[in-house]
Amino acid sequence: MPAGSAAPASSGTFVSEVMEILREAPDVEEVLVRQVQPHRLAAELGREGYVTFFRQYNEAREPAPAADL
């Protein structure tokens, strides 16, 4: 991972994390905020780990089924 691409623990929102990374390393080529780290690194889990990660990620974001009226 390039230096300066990991967000410091004190950052709050996406924008504040990005701005803090850019202040600390203005020449960084890739800005990765904490929230994106699991997505970015999922491939390192191997194929099964990658598939499992994204299945769980997508299932957690599926809307709840509509209640029958």
C-alpha angles and dihedrals in degrees: 000000000000118000112265095023097103114082119235117249093246096065117111116186131026093257094048090049092050093047092048092050091049092048091052097041111017093174096053112133098205126036114203119180120204093256093061097047096092091049093047094048099040092102090062088065090071125247096296093047091047093051092045093049094052094041090055092042093052095043090053090056099046113113116249113259114265114258116249112253 
